[in-house]
């Protein structure tokens, strides 16, 4: 790709087997219906588009791989609860995190829970969660990045996808 200013752009697609995480969650469908707690092994894929330098490089995308791995590691082997669900309330009670849903009290040990700034524990929300972290990450600023695509897979052939374009 190129534009009228002869700036060349290219895209790197990162789909490393090591970019994965295992989490427990339940999807909330309404004020009275939710899944049972269960787990998945998720895969993270990321595409980044940036300006191509005269040296033939976008930037040192090993930086991006380290960031992606760290983001996976942060939530690996955790129960994920959404902070912004209209149907779920999360409270901290004496070394326990308690999910309150439809007259149910679902307690978890604090160390086993990560509360994410999402509305529901779905691949769609996870893809936006990771995308927002990438867009704001200080180590990726000033790298000429103009687009990100983040895909989260909970099983082969099923992805939640979030995209960002600078323009």
C-alpha positions in Angstrom: 0.0 0.0 0.0 1.1 3.6 -0.6 -0.4 7.0 -0.6 0.2 10.1 -2.6 3.1 11.2 -0.4 5.0 8.0 -1.3 4.9 6.7 2.3 4.8 3.0 2.1 2.9 0.9 4.6 3.1 -2.7 5.5 1.4 -5.1 7.8 2.9 -7.7 10.2 0.7 -10.5 11.3 1.6 -12.1 14.6 0.1 -15.5 15.4 2.5 -17.2 17.6 1.5 -20.4 19.4 2.9 -19.0 22.7 0.4 -16.1 22.6 -2.3 -17.9 24.6 -4.1 -17.8 27.9 -6.4 -20.1 29.8 -9.2 -18.5 31.8 -12.5 -19.4 33.5 -15.6 -17.2 32.8 -19.3 -17.2 32.3 -21.1 -15.3 29.7 -24.1 -13.3 30.9 -27.1 -13.3 28.4 -29.7 -11.3 30.5 -30.6 -10.4 34.0 -31.7 -14.0 34.6 -29.7 -16.2 32.2 -26.0 -17.0 32.3 -23.6 -19.8 31.4 -22.2 -22.0 34.1 -18.6 -21.2 35.0 -16.3 -22.9 32.6 -12.9 -22.4 30.9 -11.3 -22.0 27.5 -7.8 -22.0 26.1 -7.7 -18.8 24.1 -5.3 -17.7 21.3 -4.3 -14.1 20.6 -3.5 -12.9 17.1 -2.5 -9.4 16.2 -2.0 -7.5 12.9 -0.2 -4.2 12.9 0.1 -1.8 10.0 2.8 0.9 10.1 5.0 3.0 7.8 7.8 1.1 6.2 11.2 2.7 6.9 13.9 3.2 4.3 15.7 0.3 6.0 12.8 -2.1 5.0 11.5 -2.4 8.6 8.3 -1.3 10.2 9.9 -1.2 13.7 11.3 -3.7 16.0 8.2 -5.8 16.3 9.9 -8.0 18.9 8.6 -5.2 21.2 5.1 -6.0 20.2 5.5 -9.7 20.7 6.8 -9.1 24.3 3.8 -6.8 25.0 1.4 -9.4 23.7 3.0 -12.1 25.7 2.9 -10.0 28.9 -0.8 -9.2 28.3 -1.6 -12.9 27.9 0.4 -13.8 31.1 -1.5 -11.1 33.1 -4.8 -13.0 32.8 -3.6 -16.6 32.4 -5.1 -19.0 34.8 -7.6 -16.5 36.2 -11.3 -16.3 36.6 -12.4 -13.2 34.5 -15.2 -11.0 35.8 -16.6 -8.0 33.9 -16.5 -4.7 35.8 -19.1 -3.1 33.5 -21.9 -5.6 33.3 -25.3 -4.2 33.7 -26.4 -7.5 35.4 -23.4 -8.4 37.6 -22.0 -6.7 40.6 -18.5 -7.5 41.9 -17.7 -6.9 45.6 -14.6 -7.4 47.7 -15.4 -9.3 50.9 -12.7 -10.3 53.3 -10.1 -11.9 50.9 -12.9 -13.0 48.6 -14.2 -11.5 45.4 -18.0 -12.2 45.2 -19.9 -12.0 42.0 -23.5 -11.0 42.7 -25.9 -12.1 40.0 -29.7 -12.7 40.0 -29.8 -13.5 43.7 -26.7 -15.7 43.5 -23.5 -15.1 45.5 -20.6 -16.6 43.6 -17.4 -16.4 45.8 -13.8 -16.6 44.5 -10.4 -16.3 46.2 -9.0 -12.8 45.5 -5.8 -14.4 44.0 -7.9 -16.3 41.4 -9.8 -13.4 40.0 -9.0 -10.6 37.5 -11.7 -8.0 37.0 -11.5 -6.5 33.5 -13.0 -3.2 32.3 -15.5 -5.0 30.0 -19.2 -5.5 29.9 -19.2 -9.3 29.5 -16.6 -12.1 29.4 -16.8 -12.8 25.6 -14.2 -13.1 22.8 -15.6 -9.8 21.4 -14.9 -8.0 24.6 -11.5 -9.6 25.1 -10.5 -8.5 21.6 -11.4 -4.9 22.5 -9.7 -5.2 25.9 -6.4 -6.2 24.3 -6.7 -3.6 21.5 -7.2 -0.8 24.0 -4.1 -1.8 25.9 -2.1 -1.9 22.7 -3.3 1.5 21.5 -2.3 3.1 24.8 1.0 1.2 25.4 3.8 3.7 25.7 6.4 1.4 24.0 4.3 1.4 20.8 4.0 5.2 20.6 5.9 6.9 17.8 6.4 3.7 15.8 4.4 4.9 12.8 1.5 2.5 13.6 -1.7 3.4 11.7 -3.8 0.3 12.4 -4.2 -2.7 14.7 -6.4 -5.8 14.3 -6.7 -8.0 17.4 -8.3 -11.4 17.2 -9.1 -13.7 20.1 -10.0 -17.3 19.4 -11.8 -19.6 21.9 -11.8 -22.5 19.5 -10.5 -23.1 16.0 -12.4 -21.0 13.5 -14.2 -18.8 16.0 -12.8 -15.3 16.7 -13.7 -12.1 18.3 -12.2 -9.2 16.3 -11.5 -5.6 17.2 -9.9 -3.1 14.8 -8.4 0.4 15.1 -7.3 2.8 12.4 -5.5 6.0 13.1 -7.3 7.8 10.3 
